[in-house]
Amino acid sequence: MSQRTLPLLFFNLGGEMLYILHQRLHAQNVVTGKTARVMQDMVKTMFREQSLEELFKPQPIPSRKGLQMLLQGVAHSSIMRLSNTAMDKLYDLISMAFKYQLMVCPRPEDIVLVTLNHLDSIKSLVADDSQHCHDMIHTACRKLNEHYSLLSKAEFVTLRNTMLSLFQDSQKRISVLMRQKLQHQNGAFVIPIDGPIPVGFEIPGTIRYYSEEGEVVQTDHFPTAHHYTPPCKQGSWETTGDRVTTLGLNIYEKDSPGARPRQQRSVSEERCGRTRGTGGSSRMKETREDTQEDVSTAVGNVELTLLHRLLVSPQTDKETTFKLNLFPDLKLDGGGTGSPGDESASGRETSERNRGNVLHLETNKKGTEDLNRIREDFTTADTEQHAADEEDLLDLLDQATA
C-alpha cells in the first residue's frame, strides 16, 4: 500500500501550497489578470496529462526531500521564484496542515474526501473562464476515484499509517490551528472525542444479547463518558458532490468552513501531550533521519525524477520572471542583504520575531498591515536581512501589478 500514497500526498500538499500562494497574491491586491496567470500556470503543471499518468503509477513512498522537490517544481512553473529557505519553511507549514487532517479523519478512507476537498478548492482558485483547468482537475478526480475505490478498509488503514510515518517528526506550531484551539503549545494536535461518530458505526452504550439462533433477545443500555451523536451522511466520491467533511478546505480564507473552531470536546492537554503528541521518543528522533532516506528505493527515485522533469515547465522569459520572497527575514540564496529601504517597506517589527518556531498566518487584517502580519508567519529565531538581489514581498507584488 505504500506504493499508492504519492497521489494523495501530492494533491493534498499541493493544494495547501496553492492556498497560501493565492492568499498572498490577494493580500497585496494584485491585478486579477496577474493572479489568474500565476494560479493557472501552477494548476496546469500539477494536472497535465503526462504528470497524472506518472503520478498514479505504483511507486514507493518518496522522501520528504523528494516531495519538496516536486512541489518546488510546481511553484516555479509560473513567473514566481522562491528561495530554497522560503520553500523549506513553506513545506513545514503545508506538511503540518496535512498531518492534522490525517490525524483527525474519522475513518482512514475519508482521506479521499479530504483530497477531493482540496481539488474542489483548487478549482475555485482559478478563473471561472479557465475551462481547460477545470477539465484537468475533473480528470484528476476521476483517476482518484478509480485508483482508490476498490481498496479495503485495512488497505486504507495502511495508507494512512504510511503517510503519518512520513511526518512523524514534524511538530511545528501553526498559529491558524492554535487560535482555533486545534493545537497545543507543545505542538500536539487536539483530537476530538465527542460529536458525530464515523459513518457505518453505532453510538456506544448498547449491549445486545443473542440466542443460540443468532436473534437478539435482550438489549441493555449504559451511560458513556462522552456525548456522541449519530453519524453524518456518507460523503460523495464523484467528480462533483457533497464531501460532508470540511477537512481539506481552504482555511486561509476568511469565514471559510474549514477554519471554524470545533464544537466537540477534546482530549485534555495533558493527555494529548502525553499520548497523542506529534513527536516521538528521543530515541525515535535520533534514528529517524537515518531511516528516512531509505524509504524510497532506487526504482522509486528514478520514477520520482521522471515525474519532476514532467512538472518542470519550459523556460520562462527572464523579463517576466520575478522572485517571490515569502520570508524576508531569512538570508536568501546568493547571500547579501537588503537595503534599508527594503526593510522599511516590509515593516520591521523585531520585537515580534523572536517567538520560537510558531508559523503564523494572519487573514483578518486589510492592506499593508495584513501583509506584514502574514509575512511574520514565516519568521525564525535567527533574524537575517534581505539578499541584495531579491526584493521584499511588498515590492515584488507591486512589480507584478505593473
Helices and strands as residue ranges (DSSP letters): G 2-4, H 6-27, H 32-47, H 49-55, H 64-75, E 80-81, H 84-104, G 108-110, H 111-125, H 131-148, H 153-166, E 173-174, H 175-179, E 195-196, E 206-210, E 216-221, E 228-229, G 257-259, H 269-275, H 282-292, H 298-311, G 318-320, E 322-323, H 340-346, G 350-352, E 358-359, H 367-376, H 393-400
